[in-house]
Amino acid sequence: MASISLEEDGGRGSMWDLDQKLDQPMDEEAGRLRNMYREKKFSSLLLLRLSFQSLGVVFGDLGTSPLYVFYNTFPHGISDPEDVIGALSLIIYSLTLVPLLKYVFVVLRANDNGQGGTFALYSLLCRHAKINTIPNQRKTDEEITTYSRQTYEENSLASKVKSWLEAHTYKRNVILILVLIGTCMAIGDGILTPAISVLSASGGIKVNHPEINKDVVIVVAVIILVGLFSVQHYGTDKVGWLFAPIVLLWFLLIGVIGAVNIWKYDSSILKAFNPVYIVRYFKGGHRNWTSLGGIMLSITGTETLFADLCHFPVLSVQIAFTLVVFPCLLLAYSGQAAYIMQHQDHVCNAFYRSIPDSIYWPMFIVATAAAIIASQATISATFSIIKQALALGCFPRVKVVHTSKKFLGQIYIPDINWILLVLCIAVTAGFENQSQIGNAYGTAVVLVMLVTTLLMIPVMLLVWRSHWILIFLFTALSLLVELTYFSAVLFKVNQGGWVPLVVAAAFLLIMFVWHYGTVKRYEFEMHSKVSLAWIVGLGPSLGLVRVPGIGFVYTELASGVPHIFSHLITNLPAIHSVVIFVCVKYLPVYTVPMEERFIVKRIGPKNFHMFRCVARYGYNDLHRRDDDFEKMLFDTISTYVHLETMMEGYTDSEDFTFDPQRNVKSVDLVADNDVADSIVEMASNPSLDCITSAPSPHPGAISIRSSDETDFLNRCKDAGVVHILGNTMVMARRDSDLVKKIVVDYIYAFLWRICRENSVMLNLPHESLLNVGQIFYV
């Protein structure tokens, strides 16, 4: 066994110096992979088509609000007709300030390369400030195409805010908890939106047939919900083309019916556009103030609008909202208010009673279809939120299934689907009336909006570098509306508003405990990692018998040797001929292009046959079942070795050039027939590397053949591949307090037992797995 003498140098020694030389960041390897990102440009015709398609995905939830707003605003009837005008005025200006001005024209611009939601805002902040609670990012990760960030002047406001956020750990935790609260409330939306939308739509049966019992309506709603959740595993790809026409028909119908009702019943209702009636409404006392919880339901679905942005450019969503959604909603609410002014006793069923008898049943069918589509959009958004939380280490590993070959964002999570179904049925059947569901829904929505507003402040400072006056105006207007509604829903916590709080608290506990355990596991890996210099000091055999085969050692570390490897070689007398340390990590970006996903670096001399491979994923990337992760790793290593061998044949002569723009070596090659095709393939496929093939003008050009090491890798692969994973048990110390013991020894341990294993998530073959067990105490 080779040994290295230690000489103290500055208290650290030559071993430390050697380790620093060996374990350098993979800057050069990452630099070869970067491609310039070009923003997509859309033609006018394509924008119009995308605007039409966005109706069926983005606006379903917001569009079905007229089904239940006035009923939840006046659940006990109307005492003063002028209250109807005041409520309508509040609806008009709420739609103008929140969905139109705040979200459509401001918040949608804060998307992460087209991705929306609270985690998209969080990923933007993590790229512009070091607030990620799992510090596994390297400078090489900033070279990814989708990793866009800015630099700041030293004394600028943005620089000061960035330094303030990075100064203390508790500030990072506060931002994380804020994001988790918004996420949990959005999951609550995924429960309450299907319940209130489907129940309100199916309530049309009782309006036309008053003799039908209320329990029949609930049964119909439950049957629809069971059917909706039961078909989630098929995805929406096959029937998604129906969504946009149905939702467009819905908006046109409610707009036309609203205009007819204004002309037919009371056109004076249009004076609600005068904001003076809002002031008069507030003078109505405590009853009118608490009714704000019902009025706020007119803007529910706005947060889903941001979360479901995915596949549409911002401009197409803006066009669809301003030209179709906004005017049709104003007409629908105004028409209902005009009808209520003449029929105050019909406020509980204002939507269906205001429909002309000749189109009642067609309208009932369209309303039910629109409610199902709105529910589908919210359920899909919930799946995406869970996937993002999972990728960022904030949710236990669950099964994620692709439902579409065309769209990456269309996924299905079986465990979450059935949990949502049970909770939806419990809410639908458990509440006494629709008003209580509305109270619960309003509480969830307003909290999501408040979280979005608070996260937008650092985004506007760090990402947009907006002037502080604009930030103040945006924050003041947003909080003026949202805090007003929040104060109203607080009065209804005991009337159903407690439901989303309980659901959010349960999910928040799960997410926070899992994230706490994930952070502690990473800290253990960091503190117990083995020095690369020590590994190199063992010699080519690592002090053991090197048996034929390839060993993939999985770790969360992007540098250093994981503790499980030293634990393994301490207890086993042999190790494989080729050892590859694999780090699979997620970055705060929505996706990592395939050609930039893997970075490879050799560890030690060639005769050690040791490599490091970092696989980088975004929070929207998935390990699909048809992806052979083992094959991808081996191909990446083989390509690296092959290109490294080719580079060794060249010196700083005319055959070698350096492209400073791409930071890539360009070589003129002449290949033998045996490898000509493979080199041409490497030239055309950027995932292999950025080497170009061209005829050499020099008569003495070098002929390249397959290297001995490539043949050695293939022989080792044929001999067998083993995937070595750490199976680390986390336990609380004996002197820990009771709360910590409950959290670690019971809650986290339970979540660890029921979650999916890493090998399943990566689709690794079960027969070639080797789990290395260890325990650490926190």
N, C-alpha and C positions, 0 to 999 in steps of 0.2 A: 504494500500500500504506500502510495506516495504521500509525503508529508511536507508541510510548509512551515518554516520557522517563523515565529511571530516576533517582530521588533516593534516596540512601542514607538509611536510617532504621534505626538500631540495627544496622547491618551487613547488613541484608537488602534494604531498598529498597522503593519503592512497588509495584514489580512483584510482589513477594512478598505484600504486603498485598492487592493486587488478586486474586491467585490464591487467597488464603484466602477472600475474599468469594465468588468464583465457584465454588470447588470444595468446597462444604459437604456434609457427610453428608446422605443423603436421608431425614432423620428424618420430615419432614412427609409425604413421599410414602408412607413405610412405615406411618406411623401411621394412614392412611386405610384400610389393608387389614386391620387386625387384627380378628379375631373371637374371641369368648370361647370357650374350649375347655370342653366339658362331658363329664365321664367317663361312659362308657356303663354303664348298669345292666342287669343280666340277671335275668330271672325264674328261679325255681327249676327249672321244667321245661326252660327253655332251657339252664341250667347243666348239668343232667343229660345233655341231648342233646350238648352240647359236650364234656362229660367222656367220653362214649362215642366221639365222633369223634376225640378226642385220642389215644385208644389206638392208632389206626392210623398216626398221624403222629409222635407224641412218644416212645412207649415200645417201638417195635419192636426197636431195638438192645439196650436193657437187657433186654428179655424173651427174647431168643435166647441170652443168656449161658449158661443151663443146658446148652446143647449141648456146651460144651467146657471148662467150668471145672475139673471134677474130673480130667479127662485131663491138663490142663496143670499141675495142682497135683501130681499123682503120676505123672509121665511114666515113671518107672523102677520103678513098683510101690509097694506099701505094706509097710513093715517092722513097724509097730506099729499094731494096730487103733485104739488111742486117738488116733492122729494124725488119723483120720477125724473123730472128735468134735471135736478141736481145730480142724481146718480148717473144719468146719461152724460152730463157734462164731465163728470169725473172719469167715466169710461173713455170718452173722446180724448181727453188730455193725457190720460194714462197711456193709451195706445200711441199717442204722439211722442211723449217723452221717453218711454221705456223701450218698446220694440223698435220704433222708427228711428229716433235720434240716438238713443244710447247704444242699442245692439246693432241695428242694421248699418248705421253710418260710423260707429266708433269701435265697438267691441269686436265686430267681425273682422276688422283690420288687424286685430291682435292674434290672428290665427298662426299656428305653427306649420307653415308650408301647406295650408289648407285644412289642418286639423284644429278642431275647436274643443271647448270644454275646459274645466278647471285644471286638468292635468296638462293640457296644451299650454296654458298660461304658466304653470309651474315649470315646465320644461324650458320655456323661454327665459324665465328668471334664472334657472340653474345654469344656463349657458352664458349668461351675462354677469353672474355673480356666483361665487363659490358657496352656495347654500345647500348643496346636496348633502344629505346626512350620511350617505355612504360614499366616502371620498375615494372611489376607485377609478376616477378619470385621470387621464394623462394628457399631456400636451399634444400627443399624436392624435387623440380623438378629435381635437379641434380642426384637424385637416380634412375631416369628412365633408363631402359635398353639402350635405344637409345641415351641417353644424355651422349655422350663420351666427355671428356675434360681432360686437363692435368694441372699439377701444375708446378710452375717454381721456380728455385732458386732465392734468394732474389736479387742478384746483376747481374743476367744474362741479356743478351740483350733482350730476350723475356719479362722478367719481367719489364724492363724499358719501352719497347714499350707499353706493356699493361697499365702501370701506366700513360703513356703519352696520350694514347687514352681515358682513363677514366677520365682524369683530368678536361676536360671542355665539356660543353654541345654542343658547336658549332662543335667540332670534331665528335661527334656522328651524328649530323645533316649533316655534310659534307659527311660522309660515307653513310648515308641513301639516300641523294640526288644522290650520285654517283650510288648507286644500282638502284634507280628509273630511272635514265637516261638510264642505261643499259637495264632495263626492258622495258622502253618505246620504245627504239630502236629495241629491240627484237620483240615487238608488230608490229613495222613498217615492220620488216621482214615478219611477218605473212600476211601483205597486199601485199608486193612487190614480194615475192617469187612466189605465184600463178600467179600473173600478168605476170611476165617476163618469167616464165617457160612454162606456157600454151600458151602464145602468140608466143614464139619462136618455140615450137613444132608444133603448128597449122600453122606456117609460111611455113612449108614444102609443103603445098598445092599449094602455089603460085610459089614455085621453079619449080615444075614439070609442072605447068600450068601457065605460065607467063601472060596469058591473063586475069586471075582472078584479080578483083579489090582488093586493099588493105583493103577496108572496109569489104569485105567478110571474110577475115582472122580475122578481129577484131570481127565480128559477131560470127564466129565459136568459137573463144576464149571465148567470153562472155557467149555463150550457155554452154560450158564446165564448166566455173566457176560457173554459176547458178546451174547446175546439181551437181557439187562437194559440194557446200555449202548447197544445199537442202537435201542431204542425210547424213549430219553430225549427225543428231539426232539418226541415226541407229547405229553409231559407226563403228569401223573397225574390231570388233571381228570376224564377220562372213566372211569377205573377206580378212582379214589380212594375211591369209595363202598364198594368191596369191602374196603378195608384194615381199617377198624375192626371189622367182623364177624369177619374172619379172625383178627386179633390177639386179639380178645376170646375167640374159640373156643380159640385157642392157650393163653391164660392159664388158662382154665377147665380145659382138658385136663391141662396140666402140674400144676395145683393138685390136681385130683381124683386123678390118677395118683400124685402125691406122697403124698397122704393115705392112699390104698390101700396103698402100699408101706410106709409107717410102721406101719400096722396089721398088714400081712402079714409083714414081715421082722423089724423090731426097733424097737419103740416106745421103748426106752431111749435112742435117739438124741436124744430131746428134752432130755436133760440138757445138751446143747450150749448151751442158753440160759443156762447158768451160765458167767459169764466166767472162772471159775477155770481152765477147760480151755484158754483162750488162753495163760495163763501156763505151763501144762504143755507146751503145744505148742512154745513158744519154747525150752523147756529141751532140745528135741530136737537142738539144735546147728545147724551151718552148713547142713545139708541142708534142715531145716524152714524156716530163715530165707529161703533162696533160693526155696523153694516159694511164698513170699508173692506172687511175680510171677504165679503161676497163680490164686491166691485173689483177687487184685485184679481179675481179669477178670470177677468177679461184679458189679462196679460199672461196667464199661464201658458206654457208652451214656448215662451220667449227664450228660456234657458235651453230648451231642447233645440231651438233654432240654431243656437251657437254650437251645441254639442254634436249636432248632425250635419255640420258643414261639409265634412269629408270630401265628397266627390264633386263638389260644385265650386266654381270660382265665385269670389265674393260679389263681383259685379252682377252675375246672374241672379243671385239671391236678392240683391238690392232691387233689381228690375222687377222680379216677381212680386216682391212685397209692396213696392210703391205703386205698381200698375194694377195689380189684381187684389192682393190680400187686404191691404189697408183700406181702400175705398169700399170693398165689399163688406168688410167688418163694420165700418161706420154706418153703412146703409142698413145692415142687419140689425144692429143694436138700436138705431134710430127708429126703424120700423116696428120693432118689438115695443119700444117705449111709447110710440104713437098708439099702438093697439091697447097697451095697458092703461093709457090715459082714458080710454073709453070703456075698458073692461077691467077695472081694478081688482075684481074678485078672481080673475084668471091669471094672476101673476105667477102662481106656482107652476103653471103649464103654458107660459106665455109663448114659447117657441112653437109648439105644436098647434096651439089654438089659433095662432095668427096665420097659419097656413090655409090657403083656400081649399075647400073640400074636394075640388076636382083633381088636385095633385097631391092629396094627403098621403096616400099609400106609396106612390113613387118617391115622395119626399122622405117618408119613413125608411124606405129601403136605402136611399142614398145616405141618409143620416147615419144609419147603422153601419153601412160600409165605410163612411168617413170616420166614425168612431173606432172601428177596427183598425183602419190604416193609421190613425193617430196613436192607438195603443201599440201597434207594431213598431212605429218609429221610436217610441219611448223605450220599448223592450230592447230593440237593437242598440239604442244609445246606452242602456244599462250594461249590456254585454261588452260594449267597447270600453266603458268606464272601468269595469272589472278587469278587463285585459290590460289596460294602461296601469292600473294599480298593481296588478300582478307583476308586470315588467319592471316597475320601479321598486319592487321589494316591499309593497304595502298590502299584499293580499296573499293568502295561502295558495299554493299551486293547485289549479283546477284544470279540468279537461277543456280545451278550446278546440272547436271543430270549424273548419272552413265549410261554408255553405254555397260558395260561388267560385267558379274558376276565373271569372272576369274581374270581380271586385274583391280586393284584399280585405276591405273593412267589414264585409258581411260574414259574421261569425256566429257561433252558437255555443253556449256554455250550459250543458245539461243540468249540472247541480244548481246553478243559479236560476235556471228556467223553472224548475219545479218548486224551488223556494218562493219565487215570485208568484207562481200559480196559487200555492197554498195561502200566502198572505193576501193576495187579491180576493180570493173567495172568502177569506175570513173578514176582510173589510166590507165586501159587498153584502154578505149575509149577516154580519154581526152588528152593523150600525142600524139604528132605528129609522133614520131617514137620510135623504141625500144631502141635506144641509150639513150634517156632521162630517160626511166625507169631504164636502167642500171646505169646511174649516181645517181639516187635516191637510188637504191639498194646498190651501193657501199658506199654511205655516211652512211647508217644505219649499214652496216656490220662492217665497220672500227671503228665506235664509240663503238659498242658492244665489239669488241676485245680490244680496249683501256681500257674500264671499267674492263674487265676481268683481264688484265695485272695489273692494279692498285690494284685490290682487292686481287690478288695473292700474292702481297708483304707482307701484314700483315698475310695472311694465311701461307705462308712459314715461317714467323717469329714465329707466335704464335702456330700454329697447328703442323707444321712439325719440327720447331726449327732448320731450315737449317742454314748452315754457311753463313755468310754475303757475302762471295765471290760468292757462288752459286746463291744467290739471286740477286746479282749485275749482274752476267752474264746473268741470265734469263731475268731480266728486260731490260738490255741494248740491247740484241738481239731482244727481242720482240718489244721494242719501236723503234729500228732502222728501222724495217720493217713497223710497223704500222704507225708511224709518217710520214714516207716517203709517204705512200699511202694516209694518211690523208691530207697532204699538197697538193696532186694532186687532191683529190675530192673537196677541197675548191674552186678550180678554176671552178668547174662545179655546184656550188650551184645554179646559175641562169639558169642552163640548165637542171633542173629536180631534182637537189640535195636538193632543198628546201622542197620537199614533205615530206620525213621522219622527217625533222626538225619541220615542222608544226604539223604533226601527233603526234610526240613525245612531243612537247610543250603542245598540248591539253591534252594528257593523263597524262603528268607530272603535269599539273595544277590540274587535277581531283584527282590524287593520293596524291599530297602534301596537298591540301585543306582538303581532307577526313582524312588524317593522322593527320593534325593539329587539326581538330575537335575531333578526337578520343582521342588524347593526352589530350586536354583540358577537355573532359568529364571525363577521368580517374582522372585527377588532382582534378576536382570538387568532385568526389566520395571520393577520399582520404581525402581531407580537410574537408568535411562535414560529414564524417562517425561518427556513434554514438559509444560511449564506451560500450563494453560488460559489464563492471562493472555496468554501469547505467541500462542496461537491467536486469541484475541479481538482482539489487537493487529493481526492481519493484515487485519482488515476482513471485511465480508460475503462477499467473493469468495475469502477466504483467500490472496489474492495469486495466484490461479490462475483458469483458466477453469472456471466451474461449468456442467457439461453436464447435460442432463436425465437423471434416474434416481435411484435410491436406492443408497447404499453402506453396507453393514453391515460395520463394522470390529470384528473379534473380538479381545478382550483378556482377560487374567486380572485386570486392574485394575478395582477398583470406583470409582476416582477418578483424575483425571489423564488425559492423552492418551498412548496407547501409542507406543513408539518406531517401530513399523512404520508408523504414520500419517505421522510426519515423514519417515521413510525413503521412503515412497511419494510424497509431494508434492514431495520433493526431486528425484526422478527422473522424475516424470511431470508434464506441463504442465497437467493438468486433474483436477478432482475432481467428484463428483456433486453435484447440486443439494441433495440431502438426505443428510446424514451421520449415521449412528447408531452410536455406540460400544456394543457388546454385550459384557457380561461374564457368562459362564456359570460359576457357582461352586457348589460343594457345601458344605453346612453340616453340622455334627455333630448332625443330627436325622434321624429315620428317614424323614420325608417332609415336604414343604412343600405345603400345600393349594394347589390351582390358583388360587384367588382371591387368594392372597398370593404367587404365584410371581414376578410381574414388577413391578419398580419402574421408573418412567420419570421423567426429569428433563430439562428443557430446558437447553442449554448456550448461553450468550450471548443476544443479542437475537433477536427472532423472525425477522428477515430473514437470520440466519445459517442457519436451518433445520438446526440440529444438536441432537442428543438423546443422552442416555445411558440405556441400558436394562440393568438387572441382572436376570438370570434365575437364580433360586435353586432348588436341588434338594436333597433329602435323600439319604442313602446308599442308600435303598431305591427311590428314584424312577428311572424308566427313560425314555429317549428312544425311545418306541415308533415303529415304522415308519409307523403311521397318523397320527402327530402331524406336522402340517405346521408345522415350526418357523418357517419364513419367514413363513407366514400369521399365526401367533401373534404374532410380533414386530410385523408391520405393523398388525394389529388393535389391539394394545396401544398403539402410537404414535397411531393414528387416534383411539382412544377418549380418550387423554390430551388430544390437541389439541381434540377436540370438547367435552370437559368444561371445559377451560381457557377456551374461547371463551364457553361459557355463563356461567362465573363472572365474566368480564369485564363482563357486562351488569348486574352488581349492585354496589351500594355498601353501606355500613354503614347500611342503612335497615331498614324493617319487613320487606322481602322477604328479608332475610338473617338467619339465626340460626346459633349455634354450639353444638354439642353437646359439652360437655367430657368426657363419659363415653367417647364414641367418637372424640373429636378430629376430627370430620368436620363440614363445612359442610353445613347443610340448607337447601334453597331451595324456595320455592313457585313453581312454573312453570306457564305456560300455553303449550302447544306448538301450532304449526301442524300441519295434517293430514299434511304431508310428513314430519315428524320425530316425530310423536306416538308412533307405534309403537316407534321406536328408544329414545325416552326412557323409555317404560314398560318396555321390555326391560332398560334399564340399571338401572331401579329394582328389578326382580325378580332381576337377576343380579348377585351381589356381586362377581363377577370383574371387572366393569366399573368400579365404584366405588360408594360408599355415598351416592348422591344419590337422594332420594325424590321422586316426582312426585305432586302434589296440586293440586286446583283452587285458584286464587288468589282470596282474598277481595277483592282490590283491583281496581277497574275499570280501572286504567291499567297492568295487568300487561304485561310485555315479551314480545314475540313473538320466538322464537329460530329462526334459519334456519342451514343448513349454512354453515360458515365458509369463507372463501376459502382458508385454509391446508389445510383438509381436501380441497378440490378440487385444490389444488396437489399434495398427497401422492398422490392417486389418479392424477393425470396423470404424476407421476414414476414411480409403480409401473408404469404402462402403458408408459413409455419404457424400462424395464429395471431389474433389480435385480442387484447384484453383491455377493457375499460375499467380504470381504478377510480372509484368514487369514495369520498369521505362520508362516513355515516356518524356524524358528530352528535352526541347527546348533550343537551344544555340543561344544567341544573343549578339551582340557587345554592349559595354557600350556607353552611349550617348557622352562621351568625347573622344571616339576612333577616329582615323584618318579615312579618306575616304577609303583608301585601305582595312583596316581591316573591315570596315562596308560592303564593297562589298563582300569580301571573306566570312565573317561569315553570314551576313544577307541575301545574295542572292545566292552565289555559293554553300556554304555548306548547306544552307536551301533547295535549289533546289535538291541537291544530296540526302539529308535526306528524302525528300518527295517521290522521285522516287525509292529509294532502297527498297529491300525486308525487311520486319519486322523480328525481331529476332524470334518471335513466329513461323513464316513460316520456317525460316532456321532450327529451332530445331524440326519442325514437331509437334508442340504442338496443342492440340485440341482447336479450336476457341471458343467453347462454354464455356470453363473453364478459359478464360483469364480475367485478371483485370489489366488495364493500370493505373498507377499512374503518373499523369502529374506534371511537375515542370519546372521552368525556371531558368536558371542561365546565368550570364553575364560574358563575357571574355574581 
